[in-house]
């Protein structure tokens, strides 16, 4: 290497080995596997059971980019499995953040038996307790700071709860991992949605967050999604 790159590496506090690692090609296999999320198998089994029994499934999202991408990822994956699921993107002003008791009651009245929260749910204890009382199972997929007392959900897929790596991902990344576990394969389009959400939600661009963004950009360039 020339002197100039050495100065740059020193300025960035990087060794040449660090630099080579940063520029190494990434694939989906580079990301930590989805089964590193605790209770992933429990969540997948419950979703597949709901599909086989033709139960109504609701994906409950959030109103920001991360929540919209997370919802899109899971709905798209379900459609690839041949299942039409309900989904709801709440209003910041009318519904507030996260699953709430009023919406749980509405969802129950419409005959849903399974709710999957995306980019919310880890602190919605009251709403999830209400869902249980109404006979609805709730799978939480979220990335926000958990409370001391976790909700009484059927399964919780969360990077902090699961100790999934050294950094926290966005909600869409968690949704991507559940979608991948359900599909049993990688979907490049879903990866691009998770990459967009990672950037929009201002996740630290290091570790697997950086990798999923690099991978998403590569897929966008290759497939030219519109």
Buried (B, 14 or more C-beta within 10 A) or exposed (E): EEEEEEEEBEEEEBEEEEBEEEEEEBEBEEBBEBEBBBBBEBBBEBBEEBBEEEBBBBBBBBBBBBBBBBBBBBBBBBEBEEBEBBBBBBEEEEBEBBBBBEBBBEBBEEEBBBBBBBBBBBBBBEBBBBBBEBEBBBBBBBBBEBEEEBBEBBBBBBBBBBEBBEBBBBBBBBBBBBBBBBBEEBBBBBBBBBBBBBBBBEBEBEBBBBBBBBBBBBBBEEEEEE
